Amino acid sequence: MASIFTKIIKGEIPCYKIAENEQFFAFLDINPVQKGHCLVIPKKEVDYIFDLTEQEYIDLQLFARQIALALQAAIPCKKVATTVVGLEVPHVHIHLVPLQTLPFINFAAPRTAMSAQELKDTAQLIAGHLI
């Protein structure tokens, strides 16, 4: 059975897309830790990040870097944190989270509530900063 992320890539489930290319897809987390929290995924469904080939891993990181730079330009923050947890969805995904302080990336804390319009506007804002 396809993961929720594969369904998002195929357009079966809506998302707030930031960018995509032939290999990768970036979109907003709809239950964000902070405003601008993005997920970057390979289109190829792989459960564990270190099961990617070396080249896929490098290319995923380079794509995530582009998204992180756009995110940092769009959302005022000190840095953009990157983390891979991989326990909730069996599909490789990198979390990009704008940070002001360390507690901003607490995945166990209550999430930031955002309306559909706020998510749409945020996705467009970040996408607008892609180089």
N, C-alpha and C positions, 0 to 999 in steps of 0.2 A: 504494500500500500504506500502511496506517495506521501511524503511529509507535507506538513502545512506550508513549508517554504516552497516546495516544488509546485504546490497548488497556486501559491502567490505568483511564482514565475510564469506559470501557464495562464494566468489571468482568471483562474477559477475562484479565487478569493481576492477581493480588492485590497489595495495597499496604497500607501503614500510614497510612491517611487521617487527616488532621488536621481538615480542613473543606472544604466546597464550597458553592457557590451556583449560580445558573443559568449564570454565565459562567466561573467559575474553580474550581480544584481545588488543594488543598495536601496534601502527603504527605511522609513521611520518605524521605530518600535511603537505600537499603538498603546502600550502600557509602559511609558518611558520612566526611567530612573530620573532623568532631567529633560527639560525641553531640548530637542535636537538629537536625542538618543537615536542613533542609527544602527541598523544591522547590515552587514556586508556578507554576502553568501556566494558560493560558487553555484552556477546553474546545474552542475553535475551533482547529483545527490550522493554525498559521502558523509558518513556519521562522524568520523573522528579526524580532526585537522591534520594529524600526522600520518593519516592514510592517503592524503593527497600526494601526488608525485612532487618531486622537488620543484619542478618548473611551475606546477599548478600552485604550490604554496607561495613561491616567490611572486607569481603574477597576482595572486589574491592579495598579498601584502601591498603590492604596488597600487592596485585598484583601491584598497582601503585607505592608502595614503592620500590619494586624490580626494576621496570623500572627506577624510579628516581635515585636510587643508581647507576645503570649501566650508565644512562645518565650523571650523575655527574662525573663518572670515565672516560667517553669517551670524553666529551666536557668540556674543561676548563671553569669553572664558579665559582662564589662565592657560589651560592646556586641554587637549582632547585625550582622554584615556582610552586605551584599547585593551580589551579583555576577551578571552575565549573561555567559556564555561563548558558548554556542550552537553549539559545533562538534561535540559528541558525538551529540546527538539533534536531528533536524530538526523541532523543535517548541519554540516559545518557552518558556523556563523561567528563573525567578529562583531562585538559590541563596540561602538564608538560613542563616548559619553563626554559632553562638555563639562569641565571641572572648574570649580572655584576653590574647593577644599576637598580633602580626602573623603569625608562623609557623603559627598555628592555621588559616589559610585557604590553605595550600599544597596546591593540587589535584594536584601531582606527587608529594607525599609519600605514604608508605604510609597507607592508610585505617584508620579505627577499626573494629575487629571488634566486632560486636554480635550477640547471639543474637536469634532471632525473638521471644522473650519480652521481651527488653530493648527491642527496637524497638516492640513492641506497647505496653508500659508507657510508653515515652517519648512515643509518639503520643497516648496517652490523657492523659498529664500535660500536654502542650502544649494539647491540645483543651480540657482543663478550665480553662484560663486565658483562653479566648476571651471577649471582652466582647460 
